[in-house]
Amino acid sequence: MSEPAPVDLNALADEHSAKAAASPHGRSAHLLLHDSVLRQTVIALRADAALDEHNAPVAASLLVLRGRVSLTVAGRRRELSAGQLHPIPQERHGLLAHVDSVVLLTVVTN
């Protein structure tokens, strides 16, 4: 079995930042890893773009690669900047980009 090729997160961030800038919804996403119950997705958001509140998976974390975002949970906001990693609580939550941003979402599903 061959090893998977390494992923260049900077190149993916550049690519999806450009796609988000061109998108009418101001966002772009790319599923880069899907291995059984583990998924990792790069998500780019233009400034002021949001992911509306949605249900939480079994376990998840958010790593901000670029920019500044707020993770919203039950009316509370947790602001995160580039380089910060935060667990996503098992509650309905959303995401708002304050500036052009790229995040890495890691999710474990059942």
Phi and psi in degrees as GROMACS dihedral restraints (atoms count N, CA, C in turn):
[ dihedral_restraints ]
;  ai    aj    ak    al  type     phi  dphi    fc
    3     4     5     6     1   -84.2    20    10
    4     5     6     7     1   150.5    20    10
    6     7     8     9     1   -75.5    20    10
    7     8     9    10     1   143.8    20    10
    9    10    11    12     1   -68.1    20    10
   10    11    12    13     1   151.2    20    10
   12    13    14    15     1   -70.1    20    10
   13    14    15    16     1   147.2    20    10
   15    16    17    18     1   -64.6    20    10
   16    17    18    19     1   152.8    20    10
   18    19    20    21     1  -103.1    20    10
   19    20    21    22     1   131.0    20    10
   21    22    23    24     1   -92.0    20    10
   22    23    24    25     1    97.2    20    10
   24    25    26    27     1   -65.0    20    10
   25    26    27    28     1   -32.8    20    10
   27    28    29    30     1   -64.7    20    10
   28    29    30    31     1   -42.7    20    10
   30    31    32    33     1   -64.9    20    10
   31    32    33    34     1   -42.6    20    10
   33    34    35    36     1   -63.9    20    10
   34    35    36    37     1   -39.8    20    10
   36    37    38    39     1   -62.9    20    10
   37    38    39    40     1   -43.6    20    10
   39    40    41    42     1   -60.6    20    10
   40    41    42    43     1   -48.8    20    10
   42    43    44    45     1   -60.3    20    10
   43    44    45    46     1   -47.0    20    10
   45    46    47    48     1   -81.1    20    10
   46    47    48    49     1   -22.5    20    10
   48    49    50    51     1   -63.7    20    10
   49    50    51    52     1   -42.8    20    10
   51    52    53    54     1   -64.7    20    10
   52    53    54    55     1   -41.6    20    10
   54    55    56    57     1   -65.8    20    10
   55    56    57    58     1   -39.4    20    10
   57    58    59    60     1   -64.6    20    10
   58    59    60    61     1   -39.9    20    10
   60    61    62    63     1   -62.7    20    10
   61    62    63    64     1   -31.3    20    10
   63    64    65    66     1   -90.1    20    10
   64    65    66    67     1   -11.6    20    10
   66    67    68    69     1   -83.2    20    10
   67    68    69    70     1   138.7    20    10
   69    70    71    72     1   -64.3    20    10
   70    71    72    73     1   -22.3    20    10
   72    73    74    75     1   -92.9    20    10
   73    74    75    76     1    -8.0    20    10
   75    76    77    78     1    74.1    20    10
   76    77    78    79     1    25.7    20    10
   78    79    80    81     1  -149.6    20    10
   79    80    81    82     1   159.2    20    10
   81    82    83    84     1  -152.1    20    10
   82    83    84    85     1   144.2    20    10
   84    85    86    87     1  -138.6    20    10
   85    86    87    88     1   152.4    20    10
   87    88    89    90     1  -142.7    20    10
   88    89    90    91     1   119.4    20    10
   90    91    92    93     1   -77.3    20    10
   91    92    93    94     1   111.3    20    10
   93    94    95    96     1  -101.2    20    10
   94    95    96    97     1   -18.8    20    10
   96    97    98    99     1  -141.8    20    10
   97    98    99   100     1   128.6    20    10
   99   100   101   102     1  -139.6    20    10
  100   101   102   103     1    97.6    20    10
  102   103   104   105     1  -128.3    20    10
  103   104   105   106     1    98.4    20    10
  105   106   107   108     1    58.6    20    10
  106   107   108   109     1  -114.0    20    10
  108   109   110   111     1   -91.7    20    10
  109   110   111   112     1    -4.0    20    10
  111   112   113   114     1   -98.1    20    10
  112   113   114   115     1   131.2    20    10
  114   115   116   117     1  -134.2    20    10
  115   116   117   118     1   140.7    20    10
  117   118   119   120     1  -129.8    20    10
  118   119   120   121     1   132.9    20    10
  120   121   122   123     1  -132.5    20    10
  121   122   123   124     1   133.0    20    10
  123   124   125   126     1   -90.0    20    10
  124   125   126   127     1   128.5    20    10
  126   127   128   129     1  -125.5    20    10
  127   128   129   130     1   125.1    20    10
  129   130   131   132     1  -108.6    20    10
  130   131   132   133     1   136.7    20    10
  132   133   134   135     1  -131.3    20    10
  133   134   135   136     1   133.3    20    10
  135   136   137   138     1   -70.6    20    10
  136   137   138   139     1   160.7    20    10
  138   139   140   141     1   -52.2    20    10
  139   140   141   142     1   135.0    20    10
  141   142   143   144     1    73.6    20    10
  142   143   144   145     1     0.2    20    10
  144   145   146   147     1   -77.7    20    10
  145   146   147   148     1   153.5    20    10
  147   148   149   150     1  -141.5    20    10
  148   149   150   151     1   155.9    20    10
  150   151   152   153     1  -106.7    20    10
  151   152   153   154     1   117.2    20    10
  153   154   155   156     1   -60.7    20    10
  154   155   156   157     1   161.3    20    10
  156   157   158   159     1   -54.3    20    10
  157   158   159   160     1   137.7    20    10
  159   160   161   162     1  -150.1    20    10
  160   161   162   163     1   166.3    20    10
  162   163   164   165     1   -71.2    20    10
  163   164   165   166     1   151.8    20    10
  165   166   167   168     1   -87.6    20    10
  166   167   168   169     1   147.4    20    10
  168   169   170   171     1   -77.1    20    10
  169   170   171   172     1  -177.3    20    10
  171   172   173   174     1   -56.0    20    10
  172   173   174   175     1   -46.9    20    10
  174   175   176   177     1  -152.3    20    10
  175   176   177   178     1   144.8    20    10
  177   178   179   180     1  -160.6    20    10
  178   179   180   181     1   157.4    20    10
  180   181   182   183     1  -141.9    20    10
  181   182   183   184     1   159.2    20    10
  183   184   185   186     1  -126.9    20    10
  184   185   186   187     1   123.5    20    10
  186   187   188   189     1  -113.5    20    10
  187   188   189   190     1   121.3    20    10
  189   190   191   192     1   -84.3    20    10
  190   191   192   193     1   115.9    20    10
  192   193   194   195     1   -85.7    20    10
  193   194   195   196     1   -38.5    20    10
  195   196   197   198     1  -146.6    20    10
  196   197   198   199     1   147.9    20    10
  198   199   200   201     1    87.4    20    10
  199   200   201   202     1  -154.3    20    10
  201   202   203   204     1  -148.4    20    10
  202   203   204   205     1   127.1    20    10
  204   205   206   207     1  -131.7    20    10
  205   206   207   208     1   165.7    20    10
  207   208   209   210     1  -121.8    20    10
  208   209   210   211     1   129.6    20    10
  210   211   212   213     1   -91.2    20    10
  211   212   213   214     1   121.7    20    10
  213   214   215   216     1  -105.9    20    10
  214   215   216   217     1   130.1    20    10
  216   217   218   219     1  -140.5    20    10
  217   218   219   220     1   121.0    20    10
  219   220   221   222     1    49.5    20    10
  220   221   222   223     1    45.4    20    10
  222   223   224   225     1    80.3    20    10
  223   224   225   226     1    -4.2    20    10
  225   226   227   228     1  -100.4    20    10
  226   227   228   229     1   148.3    20    10
  228   229   230   231     1  -117.4    20    10
  229   230   231   232     1   134.7    20    10
  231   232   233   234     1  -117.8    20    10
  232   233   234   235     1   111.7    20    10
  234   235   236   237     1   -81.7    20    10
  235   236   237   238     1   134.3    20    10
  237   238   239   240     1  -129.6    20    10
  238   239   240   241     1   140.7    20    10
  240   241   242   243     1  -116.6    20    10
  241   242   243   244     1   169.7    20    10
  243   244   245   246     1   -49.4    20    10
  244   245   246   247     1   132.9    20    10
  246   247   248   249     1    93.2    20    10
  247   248   249   250     1    -9.7    20    10
  249   250   251   252     1   -94.2    20    10
  250   251   252   253     1   140.0    20    10
  252   253   254   255     1  -116.1    20    10
  253   254   255   256     1   135.2    20    10
  255   256   257   258     1  -141.5    20    10
  256   257   258   259     1   135.0    20    10
  258   259   260   261     1   -68.8    20    10
  259   260   261   262     1   149.0    20    10
  261   262   263   264     1   -99.6    20    10
  262   263   264   265     1   119.8    20    10
  264   265   266   267     1   -65.0    20    10
  265   266   267   268     1   157.3    20    10
  267   268   269   270     1   -82.0    20    10
  268   269   270   271     1    59.1    20    10
  270   271   272   273     1  -137.9    20    10
  271   272   273   274     1   162.9    20    10
  273   274   275   276     1   -57.6    20    10
  274   275   276   277     1   140.6    20    10
  276   277   278   279     1  -153.1    20    10
  277   278   279   280     1   164.4    20    10
  279   280   281   282     1  -142.3    20    10
  280   281   282   283     1   177.5    20    10
  282   283   284   285     1  -140.4    20    10
  283   284   285   286     1   134.4    20    10
  285   286   287   288     1  -128.0    20    10
  286   287   288   289     1   131.2    20    10
  288   289   290   291     1   -93.5    20    10
  289   290   291   292     1   125.9    20    10
  291   292   293   294     1   -83.1    20    10
  292   293   294   295     1   -31.8    20    10
  294   295   296   297     1  -136.1    20    10
  295   296   297   298     1   171.5    20    10
  297   298   299   300     1   -53.5    20    10
  298   299   300   301     1   128.4    20    10
  300   301   302   303     1  -142.5    20    10
  301   302   303   304     1   156.6    20    10
  303   304   305   306     1  -136.2    20    10
  304   305   306   307     1   133.2    20    10
  306   307   308   309     1  -126.9    20    10
  307   308   309   310     1   158.0    20    10
  309   310   311   312     1  -113.1    20    10
  310   311   312   313     1   115.2    20    10
  312   313   314   315     1   -98.3    20    10
  313   314   315   316     1   124.2    20    10
  315   316   317   318     1  -113.0    20    10
  316   317   318   319     1   128.5    20    10
  318   319   320   321     1  -133.0    20    10
  319   320   321   322     1   139.2    20    10
  321   322   323   324     1  -112.8    20    10
  322   323   324   325     1   126.7    20    10
  324   325   326   327     1  -111.7    20    10
  325   326   327   328     1   172.5    20    10
